[in-house]
Amino acid sequence: MLTTEILAIIPAYNEEKRIAPVVLTARKHIPVLVIDDGSQDSTFSVAQESGARVLQQVPNQGKGAALRRGFEAALSGGYQAVITLDADGQHDPAEIPRFVERYRETNPDLIIGSRDFSQIPAVRRLANSLGRWSFSWAVGQAVPDNQSGYRLLNQRMMRAVLGSSESGFEFEVEMIVTCIQAGYTLDWVPISTIYGGESSHIQPLQHTLEFTRVLLQTRRRMRGS
């Protein structure tokens, strides 16, 4: 059954080989908007041919900027909420109904898909565990999965993060802080843990440095709130 008041937002960068099945499956549940973040391949045309509405931002500006562009489009289009998911297949679009059902049950401001970290490779499991523990310390409460990009945001949550200056993955971390500080409702749904050996756009050293910066910034914000 198609739900028309919620929009899927899929930020994409050079994902011509993987985006089609993501769009096709997501469209079975909700309308789809792809933000082509300066791709140098055929991501735009593949996504469009798969039935998505596609917006381009050139040059590449980062995932955070792409998501904000999508939020602006969703708000102007009158959507009640959005579901964000990655273009590379790490989020199963067949699980969109889990978010829709939870949203209709409890109407939270932010729902995050929580992965089972026992199912991911050991190196990534260690990195993710350290990230979860340190972030939970920074915000002063347990956060099961702070880096999952599979999320639902309602209108006021989207508006709350439009002013962010974070352009990369840090935007999603900051989103949780904003939700907690504002006293908004944060909820979780279990999602599949998918790692298919795909390459990542994240550079490990830069990722670590940026996460440390955001972590310390978060701790200062929470202590001052």
GUKESE-603838 format. One record per residue (C-alpha): residue number from 1; residue in three letters; x, y, z. Coordinates in steps of 0.1 Angstrom, whole numbers, always signed. Each point is the difference from the previous one (the first is absolute). Last residue first. Example, Ala and Ser with C-alpha at 12.3 -4.5 7.8 and 13.67 -1.06 7.14 Angstrom:
<sites>
<site><resi>2</resi><resn>ser</resn><px>+137</px><py>-11</py><pz>+71</pz></site>
<site><resi>1</resi><resn>ala</resn><px>-14</px><py>-34</py><pz>+7</pz></site>
</sites>
This chain:
<sites>
<site><resi>225</resi><resn>ser</resn><px>+220</px><py>+230</py><pz>+281</pz></site>
<site><resi>224</resi><resn>gly</resn><px>+37</px><py>+9</py><pz>+6</pz></site>
<site><resi>223</resi><resn>arg</resn><px>+11</px><py>-35</py><pz>+8</pz></site>
<site><resi>222</resi><resn>met</resn><px>-19</px><py>-13</py><pz>-30</pz></site>
<site><resi>221</resi><resn>arg</resn><px>+16</px><py>+25</py><pz>-24</pz></site>
<site><resi>220</resi><resn>arg</resn><px>+36</px><py>-6</py><pz>+14</pz></site>
<site><resi>219</resi><resn>arg</resn><px>-4</px><py>-38</py><pz>-4</pz></site>
<site><resi>218</resi><resn>thr</resn><px>-14</px><py>+5</py><pz>-35</pz></site>
<site><resi>217</resi><resn>gln</resn><px>+30</px><py>+21</py><pz>-10</pz></site>
<site><resi>216</resi><resn>leu</resn><px>+24</px><py>-26</py><pz>+13</pz></site>
<site><resi>215</resi><resn>leu</resn><px>-18</px><py>-27</py><pz>-19</pz></site>
<site><resi>214</resi><resn>val</resn><px>-3</px><py>+21</py><pz>-32</pz></site>
<site><resi>213</resi><resn>arg</resn><px>+37</px><py>+6</py><pz>+0</pz></site>
<site><resi>212</resi><resn>thr</resn><px>+8</px><py>-37</py><pz>+7</pz></site>
<site><resi>211</resi><resn>phe</resn><px>-24</px><py>-10</py><pz>-28</pz></site>
<site><resi>210</resi><resn>glu</resn><px>+18</px><py>+24</py><pz>-24</pz></site>
<site><resi>209</resi><resn>leu</resn><px>+35</px><py>-14</py><pz>+9</pz></site>
<site><resi>208</resi><resn>thr</resn><px>-12</px><py>-36</py><pz>-3</pz></site>
<site><resi>207</resi><resn>his</resn><px>-17</px><py>+6</py><pz>-33</pz></site>
<site><resi>206</resi><resn>gln</resn><px>+30</px><py>+18</py><pz>-14</pz></site>
<site><resi>205</resi><resn>leu</resn><px>+22</px><py>-30</py><pz>+9</pz></site>
<site><resi>204</resi><resn>pro</resn><px>-25</px><py>-26</py><pz>-13</pz></site>
<site><resi>203</resi><resn>gln</resn><px>-9</px><py>+17</py><pz>-33</pz></site>
<site><resi>202</resi><resn>ile</resn><px>-37</px><py>-6</py><pz>-6</pz></site>
<site><resi>201</resi><resn>his</resn><px>-13</px><py>-5</py><pz>-35</pz></site>
<site><resi>200</resi><resn>ser</resn><px>-2</px><py>-38</py><pz>+8</pz></site>
<site><resi>199</resi><resn>ser</resn><px>+7</px><py>-29</py><pz>-23</pz></site>
<site><resi>198</resi><resn>glu</resn><px>-25</px><py>-29</py><pz>+1</pz></site>
<site><resi>197</resi><resn>gly</resn><px>+9</px><py>-32</py><pz>+18</pz></site>
<site><resi>196</resi><resn>gly</resn><px>-36</px><py>-10</py><pz>+3</pz></site>
<site><resi>195</resi><resn>tyr</resn><px>-8</px><py>+13</py><pz>+35</pz></site>
<site><resi>194</resi><resn>ile</resn><px>-37</px><py>-1</py><pz>+9</pz></site>
<site><resi>193</resi><resn>thr</resn><px>-13</px><py>+1</py><pz>+36</pz></site>
<site><resi>192</resi><resn>ser</resn><px>-38</px><py>-2</py><pz>-2</pz></site>
<site><resi>191</resi><resn>ile</resn><px>-20</px><py>+26</py><pz>+19</pz></site>
<site><resi>190</resi><resn>pro</resn><px>-13</px><py>+2</py><pz>+36</pz></site>
<site><resi>189</resi><resn>val</resn><px>-21</px><py>+31</py><pz>+7</pz></site>
<site><resi>188</resi><resn>trp</resn><px>+9</px><py>+29</py><pz>+23</pz></site>
<site><resi>187</resi><resn>asp</resn><px>-16</px><py>+31</py><pz>+15</pz></site>
<site><resi>186</resi><resn>leu</resn><px>+9</px><py>+35</py><pz>+9</pz></site>
<site><resi>185</resi><resn>thr</resn><px>-26</px><py>+25</py><pz>+11</pz></site>
<site><resi>184</resi><resn>tyr</resn><px>+10</px><py>+37</py><pz>+1</pz></site>
<site><resi>183</resi><resn>gly</resn><px>+14</px><py>+17</py><pz>+31</pz></site>
<site><resi>182</resi><resn>ala</resn><px>+18</px><py>+25</py><pz>-21</pz></site>
<site><resi>181</resi><resn>gln</resn><px>+33</px><py>-11</py><pz>+14</pz></site>
<site><resi>180</resi><resn>ile</resn><px>-7</px><py>-37</py><pz>-9</pz></site>
<site><resi>179</resi><resn>cys</resn><px>-11</px><py>+7</py><pz>-35</pz></site>
<site><resi>178</resi><resn>thr</resn><px>+29</px><py>+24</py><pz>-7</pz></site>
<site><resi>177</resi><resn>val</resn><px>+25</px><py>-25</py><pz>+13</pz></site>
<site><resi>176</resi><resn>ile</resn><px>-15</px><py>-27</py><pz>-22</pz></site>
<site><resi>175</resi><resn>met</resn><px>+2</px><py>+22</py><pz>-31</pz></site>
<site><resi>174</resi><resn>glu</resn><px>+37</px><py>+9</py><pz>+8</pz></site>
<site><resi>173</resi><resn>val</resn><px>+9</px><py>-37</py><pz>-6</pz></site>
<site><resi>172</resi><resn>glu</resn><px>-19</px><py>+1</py><pz>-33</pz></site>
<site><resi>171</resi><resn>phe</resn><px>+17</px><py>+32</py><pz>-10</pz></site>
<site><resi>170</resi><resn>glu</resn><px>+34</px><py>-14</py><pz>+8</pz></site>
<site><resi>169</resi><resn>phe</resn><px>-4</px><py>-23</py><pz>-31</pz></site>
<site><resi>168</resi><resn>gly</resn><px>+10</px><py>+30</py><pz>-21</pz></site>
<site><resi>167</resi><resn>ser</resn><px>-11</px><py>+36</py><pz>-5</pz></site>
<site><resi>166</resi><resn>glu</resn><px>-4</px><py>+13</py><pz>+36</pz></site>
<site><resi>165</resi><resn>ser</resn><px>-11</px><py>+36</py><pz>+0</pz></site>
<site><resi>164</resi><resn>ser</resn><px>-34</px><py>-8</py><pz>+16</pz></site>
<site><resi>163</resi><resn>gly</resn><px>-28</px><py>+25</py><pz>-5</pz></site>
<site><resi>162</resi><resn>leu</resn><px>-23</px><py>-25</py><pz>-16</pz></site>
<site><resi>161</resi><resn>val</resn><px>+2</px><py>-22</py><pz>+31</pz></site>
<site><resi>160</resi><resn>ala</resn><px>-30</px><py>+12</py><pz>+20</pz></site>
<site><resi>159</resi><resn>arg</resn><px>-22</px><py>+3</py><pz>-31</pz></site>
<site><resi>158</resi><resn>met</resn><px>+4</px><py>-37</py><pz>-8</pz></site>
<site><resi>157</resi><resn>met</resn><px>-8</px><py>-9</py><pz>+36</pz></site>
<site><resi>156</resi><resn>arg</resn><px>-31</px><py>+22</py><pz>-1</pz></site>
<site><resi>155</resi><resn>gln</resn><px>-12</px><py>-17</py><pz>-32</pz></site>
<site><resi>154</resi><resn>asn</resn><px>+5</px><py>-36</py><pz>+11</pz></site>
<site><resi>153</resi><resn>leu</resn><px>+32</px><py>-19</py><pz>-4</pz></site>
<site><resi>152</resi><resn>leu</resn><px>+4</px><py>-37</py><pz>-8</pz></site>
<site><resi>151</resi><resn>arg</resn><px>+34</px><py>-17</py><pz>-1</pz></site>
<site><resi>150</resi><resn>tyr</resn><px>+23</px><py>-24</py><pz>-17</pz></site>
<site><resi>149</resi><resn>gly</resn><px>+34</px><py>+18</py><pz>+1</pz></site>
<site><resi>148</resi><resn>ser</resn><px>+12</px><py>-21</py><pz>+29</pz></site>
<site><resi>147</resi><resn>gln</resn><px>+29</px><py>+18</py><pz>+17</pz></site>
<site><resi>146</resi><resn>asn</resn><px>-12</px><py>+5</py><pz>+36</pz></site>
<site><resi>145</resi><resn>asp</resn><px>-12</px><py>-36</py><pz>+6</pz></site>
<site><resi>144</resi><resn>pro</resn><px>-12</px><py>-11</py><pz>+34</pz></site>
<site><resi>143</resi><resn>val</resn><px>+3</px><py>+34</py><pz>+17</pz></site>
<site><resi>142</resi><resn>ala</resn><px>-1</px><py>-3</py><pz>+37</pz></site>
<site><resi>141</resi><resn>gln</resn><px>-1</px><py>+33</py><pz>+19</pz></site>
<site><resi>140</resi><resn>gly</resn><px>+23</px><py>+28</py><pz>+11</pz></site>
<site><resi>139</resi><resn>val</resn><px>+5</px><py>+16</py><pz>-34</pz></site>
<site><resi>138</resi><resn>ala</resn><px>+38</px><py>-3</py><pz>+0</pz></site>
<site><resi>137</resi><resn>trp</resn><px>+1</px><py>-34</py><pz>+18</pz></site>
<site><resi>136</resi><resn>ser</resn><px>-25</px><py>-15</py><pz>-25</pz></site>
<site><resi>135</resi><resn>phe</resn><px>+23</px><py>+14</py><pz>-28</pz></site>
<site><resi>134</resi><resn>ser</resn><px>+30</px><py>-17</py><pz>+15</pz></site>
<site><resi>133</resi><resn>trp</resn><px>-17</px><py>-33</py><pz>+4</pz></site>
<site><resi>132</resi><resn>arg</resn><px>-16</px><py>+1</py><pz>-35</pz></site>
<site><resi>131</resi><resn>gly</resn><px>+33</px><py>+9</py><pz>-17</pz></site>
<site><resi>130</resi><resn>leu</resn><px>+20</px><py>-26</py><pz>+18</pz></site>
<site><resi>129</resi><resn>ser</resn><px>-26</px><py>-26</py><pz>-10</pz></site>
<site><resi>128</resi><resn>asn</resn><px>+0</px><py>+12</py><pz>-36</pz></site>
<site><resi>127</resi><resn>ala</resn><px>+38</px><py>-2</py><pz>-2</pz></site>
<site><resi>126</resi><resn>leu</resn><px>+1</px><py>-35</py><pz>+16</pz></site>
<site><resi>125</resi><resn>arg</resn><px>-28</px><py>-13</py><pz>-22</pz></site>
<site><resi>124</resi><resn>arg</resn><px>+17</px><py>+14</py><pz>-31</pz></site>
<site><resi>123</resi><resn>val</resn><px>+31</px><py>-19</py><pz>+8</pz></site>
<site><resi>122</resi><resn>ala</resn><px>-19</px><py>-32</py><pz>+9</pz></site>
<site><resi>121</resi><resn>pro</resn><px>-22</px><py>-1</py><pz>-31</pz></site>
<site><resi>120</resi><resn>ile</resn><px>-37</px><py>+6</py><pz>+6</pz></site>
<site><resi>119</resi><resn>gln</resn><px>-26</px><py>-23</py><pz>+15</pz></site>
<site><resi>118</resi><resn>ser</resn><px>+6</px><py>+6</py><pz>+37</pz></site>
<site><resi>117</resi><resn>phe</resn><px>-7</px><py>+36</py><pz>-7</pz></site>
<site><resi>116</resi><resn>asp</resn><px>-38</px><py>-6</py><pz>-3</pz></site>
<site><resi>115</resi><resn>arg</resn><px>-11</px><py>+32</py><pz>-17</pz></site>
<site><resi>114</resi><resn>ser</resn><px>-23</px><py>+27</py><pz>+14</pz></site>
<site><resi>113</resi><resn>gly</resn><px>-22</px><py>+20</py><pz>-25</pz></site>
<site><resi>112</resi><resn>ile</resn><px>-5</px><py>+35</py><pz>+14</pz></site>
<site><resi>111</resi><resn>ile</resn><px>-34</px><py>+16</py><pz>+6</pz></site>
<site><resi>110</resi><resn>leu</resn><px>-2</px><py>+38</py><pz>+6</pz></site>
<site><resi>109</resi><resn>asp</resn><px>-29</px><py>+22</py><pz>+9</pz></site>
<site><resi>108</resi><resn>pro</resn><px>-21</px><py>-29</py><pz>+15</pz></site>
<site><resi>107</resi><resn>asn</resn><px>-36</px><py>-5</py><pz>-11</pz></site>
<site><resi>106</resi><resn>thr</resn><px>-6</px><py>-31</py><pz>+22</pz></site>
<site><resi>105</resi><resn>glu</resn><px>-20</px><py>-25</py><pz>-21</pz></site>
<site><resi>104</resi><resn>arg</resn><px>+0</px><py>+18</py><pz>-33</pz></site>
<site><resi>103</resi><resn>tyr</resn><px>+37</px><py>+6</py><pz>+1</pz></site>
<site><resi>102</resi><resn>arg</resn><px>+7</px><py>-36</py><pz>+11</pz></site>
<site><resi>101</resi><resn>glu</resn><px>-20</px><py>-13</py><pz>-29</pz></site>
<site><resi>100</resi><resn>val</resn><px>+17</px><py>+22</py><pz>-25</pz></site>
<site><resi>99</resi><resn>phe</resn><px>+34</px><py>-9</py><pz>+13</pz></site>
<site><resi>98</resi><resn>arg</resn><px>-6</px><py>-37</py><pz>-3</pz></site>
<site><resi>97</resi><resn>pro</resn><px>-17</px><py>+5</py><pz>-33</pz></site>
<site><resi>96</resi><resn>ile</resn><px>+33</px><py>+12</py><pz>-15</pz></site>
<site><resi>95</resi><resn>glu</resn><px>+16</px><py>-34</py><pz>+7</pz></site>
<site><resi>94</resi><resn>ala</resn><px>-2</px><py>-10</py><pz>-38</pz></site>
<site><resi>93</resi><resn>pro</resn><px>+24</px><py>+29</py><pz>-5</pz></site>
<site><resi>92</resi><resn>asp</resn><px>+28</px><py>-22</py><pz>+14</pz></site>
<site><resi>91</resi><resn>his</resn><px>+27</px><py>+24</py><pz>+11</pz></site>
<site><resi>90</resi><resn>gln</resn><px>+36</px><py>-9</py><pz>-10</pz></site>
<site><resi>89</resi><resn>gly</resn><px>-12</px><py>+1</py><pz>-37</pz></site>
<site><resi>88</resi><resn>asp</resn><px>+24</px><py>+27</py><pz>-12</pz></site>
<site><resi>87</resi><resn>ala</resn><px>-26</px><py>+28</py><pz>-3</pz></site>
<site><resi>86</resi><resn>asp</resn><px>-3</px><py>+7</py><pz>+38</pz></site>
<site><resi>85</resi><resn>leu</resn><px>-32</px><py>+6</py><pz>+18</pz></site>
<site><resi>84</resi><resn>thr</resn><px>-20</px><py>+29</py><pz>+13</pz></site>
<site><resi>83</resi><resn>ile</resn><px>-37</px><py>-2</py><pz>+8</pz></site>
<site><resi>82</resi><resn>val</resn><px>-19</px><py>+32</py><pz>-1</pz></site>
<site><resi>81</resi><resn>ala</resn><px>-30</px><py>+14</py><pz>+19</pz></site>
<site><resi>80</resi><resn>gln</resn><px>-32</px><py>+19</py><pz>-4</pz></site>
<site><resi>79</resi><resn>tyr</resn><px>+6</px><py>+9</py><pz>-36</pz></site>
<site><resi>78</resi><resn>gly</resn><px>-12</px><py>+35</py><pz>-10</pz></site>
<site><resi>77</resi><resn>gly</resn><px>+21</px><py>+3</py><pz>-32</pz></site>
<site><resi>76</resi><resn>ser</resn><px>+18</px><py>+30</py><pz>+14</pz></site>
<site><resi>75</resi><resn>leu</resn><px>+10</px><py>-21</py><pz>+30</pz></site>
<site><resi>74</resi><resn>ala</resn><px>+11</px><py>-29</py><pz>-21</pz></site>
<site><resi>73</resi><resn>ala</resn><px>+21</px><py>+22</py><pz>-23</pz></site>
<site><resi>72</resi><resn>glu</resn><px>+17</px><py>+17</py><pz>+29</pz></site>
<site><resi>71</resi><resn>phe</resn><px>+6</px><py>-34</py><pz>+16</pz></site>
<site><resi>70</resi><resn>gly</resn><px>+16</px><py>-13</py><pz>-32</pz></site>
<site><resi>69</resi><resn>arg</resn><px>+24</px><py>+30</py><pz>-2</pz></site>
<site><resi>68</resi><resn>arg</resn><px>+8</px><py>-6</py><pz>+37</pz></site>
<site><resi>67</resi><resn>leu</resn><px>+8</px><py>-37</py><pz>-8</pz></site>
<site><resi>66</resi><resn>ala</resn><px>+24</px><py>+10</py><pz>-28</pz></site>
<site><resi>65</resi><resn>ala</resn><px>+18</px><py>+25</py><pz>+22</pz></site>
<site><resi>64</resi><resn>gly</resn><px>+5</px><py>-27</py><pz>+26</pz></site>
<site><resi>63</resi><resn>lys</resn><px>+12</px><py>-25</py><pz>-25</pz></site>
<site><resi>62</resi><resn>gly</resn><px>+27</px><py>+21</py><pz>-14</pz></site>
<site><resi>61</resi><resn>gln</resn><px>+3</px><py>+30</py><pz>-24</pz></site>
<site><resi>60</resi><resn>asn</resn><px>+9</px><py>-16</py><pz>-34</pz></site>
<site><resi>59</resi><resn>pro</resn><px>+0</px><py>+28</py><pz>-26</pz></site>
<site><resi>58</resi><resn>val</resn><px>-28</px><py>+3</py><pz>-10</pz></site>
<site><resi>57</resi><resn>gln</resn><px>-32</px><py>-9</py><pz>+17</pz></site>
<site><resi>56</resi><resn>gln</resn><px>-25</px><py>-20</py><pz>-21</pz></site>
<site><resi>55</resi><resn>leu</resn><px>-36</px><py>-8</py><pz>+8</pz></site>
<site><resi>54</resi><resn>val</resn><px>-16</px><py>-32</py><pz>-11</pz></site>
<site><resi>53</resi><resn>arg</resn><px>-37</px><py>-12</py><pz>+1</pz></site>
<site><resi>52</resi><resn>ala</resn><px>+2</px><py>-38</py><pz>+1</pz></site>
<site><resi>51</resi><resn>gly</resn><px>-15</px><py>-24</py><pz>-25</pz></site>
<site><resi>50</resi><resn>ser</resn><px>+29</px><py>-24</py><pz>-8</pz></site>
<site><resi>49</resi><resn>glu</resn><px>+7</px><py>+21</py><pz>-31</pz></site>
<site><resi>48</resi><resn>gln</resn><px>+7</px><py>+30</py><pz>+22</pz></site>
<site><resi>47</resi><resn>ala</resn><px>+23</px><py>-19</py><pz>+23</pz></site>
<site><resi>46</resi><resn>val</resn><px>+20</px><py>-14</py><pz>-30</pz></site>
<site><resi>45</resi><resn>ser</resn><px>+1</px><py>+35</py><pz>-16</pz></site>
<site><resi>44</resi><resn>phe</resn><px>+13</px><py>+18</py><pz>+30</pz></site>
<site><resi>43</resi><resn>thr</resn><px>+25</px><py>-28</py><pz>+11</pz></site>
<site><resi>42</resi><resn>ser</resn><px>+16</px><py>-1</py><pz>-35</pz></site>
<site><resi>41</resi><resn>asp</resn><px>+35</px><py>+8</py><pz>+11</pz></site>
<site><resi>40</resi><resn>gln</resn><px>+18</px><py>+31</py><pz>+13</pz></site>
<site><resi>39</resi><resn>ser</resn><px>-24</px><py>+5</py><pz>+30</pz></site>
<site><resi>38</resi><resn>gly</resn><px>-3</px><py>+35</py><pz>+14</pz></site>
<site><resi>37</resi><resn>asp</resn><px>-23</px><py>-10</py><pz>+28</pz></site>
<site><resi>36</resi><resn>asp</resn><px>-30</px><py>-15</py><pz>-18</pz></site>
<site><resi>35</resi><resn>ile</resn><px>-28</px><py>+5</py><pz>+25</pz></site>
<site><resi>34</resi><resn>val</resn><px>-25</px><py>-27</py><pz>-7</pz></site>
<site><resi>33</resi><resn>leu</resn><px>-37</px><py>+5</py><pz>+9</pz></site>
<site><resi>32</resi><resn>val</resn><px>-22</px><py>-30</py><pz>+4</pz></site>
<site><resi>31</resi><resn>pro</resn><px>-38</px><py>-4</py><pz>+5</pz></site>
<site><resi>30</resi><resn>ile</resn><px>-9</px><py>-26</py><pz>+26</pz></site>
<site><resi>29</resi><resn>his</resn><px>-5</px><py>-38</py><pz>+3</pz></site>
<site><resi>28</resi><resn>lys</resn><px>+5</px><py>-17</py><pz>-33</pz></site>
<site><resi>27</resi><resn>arg</resn><px>+22</px><py>+30</py><pz>-9</pz></site>
<site><resi>26</resi><resn>ala</resn><px>+26</px><py>-12</py><pz>+25</pz></site>
<site><resi>25</resi><resn>thr</resn><px>+5</px><py>-32</py><pz>-19</pz></site>
<site><resi>24</resi><resn>leu</resn><px>+7</px><py>+16</py><pz>-34</pz></site>
<site><resi>23</resi><resn>val</resn><px>+22</px><py>+28</py><pz>+16</pz></site>
<site><resi>22</resi><resn>val</resn><px>+22</px><py>-25</py><pz>+18</pz></site>
<site><resi>21</resi><resn>pro</resn><px>+1</px><py>-24</py><pz>-30</pz></site>
<site><resi>20</resi><resn>ala</resn><px>+12</px><py>+29</py><pz>-23</pz></site>
<site><resi>19</resi><resn>ile</resn><px>+26</px><py>+15</py><pz>+23</pz></site>
<site><resi>18</resi><resn>arg</resn><px>+27</px><py>-26</py><pz>-1</pz></site>
<site><resi>17</resi><resn>lys</resn><px>+20</px><py>+3</py><pz>-33</pz></site>
<site><resi>16</resi><resn>glu</resn><px>-7</px><py>+37</py><pz>-5</pz></site>
<site><resi>15</resi><resn>glu</resn><px>+12</px><py>+9</py><pz>+35</pz></site>
<site><resi>14</resi><resn>asn</resn><px>+24</px><py>+28</py><pz>-7</pz></site>
<site><resi>13</resi><resn>tyr</resn><px>-12</px><py>+22</py><pz>+29</pz></site>
<site><resi>12</resi><resn>ala</resn><px>-36</px><py>-5</py><pz>+13</pz></site>
<site><resi>11</resi><resn>pro</resn><px>-22</px><py>+15</py><pz>+27</pz></site>
<site><resi>10</resi><resn>ile</resn><px>-33</px><py>-20</py><pz>+2</pz></site>
<site><resi>9</resi><resn>ile</resn><px>-30</px><py>+18</py><pz>+14</pz></site>
<site><resi>8</resi><resn>ala</resn><px>-32</px><py>-21</py><pz>+4</pz></site>
<site><resi>7</resi><resn>leu</resn><px>-31</px><py>+21</py><pz>+4</pz></site>
<site><resi>6</resi><resn>ile</resn><px>-29</px><py>-5</py><pz>+24</pz></site>
<site><resi>5</resi><resn>glu</resn><px>-35</px><py>+13</py><pz>-7</pz></site>
<site><resi>4</resi><resn>thr</resn><px>-5</px><py>-23</py><pz>-30</pz></site>
<site><resi>3</resi><resn>thr</resn><px>+0</px><py>-35</py><pz>+17</pz></site>
<site><resi>2</resi><resn>leu</resn><px>-3</px><py>-26</py><pz>-27</pz></site>
<site><resi>1</resi><resn>met</resn><px>-14</px><py>-34</py><pz>+10</pz></site>
</sites>
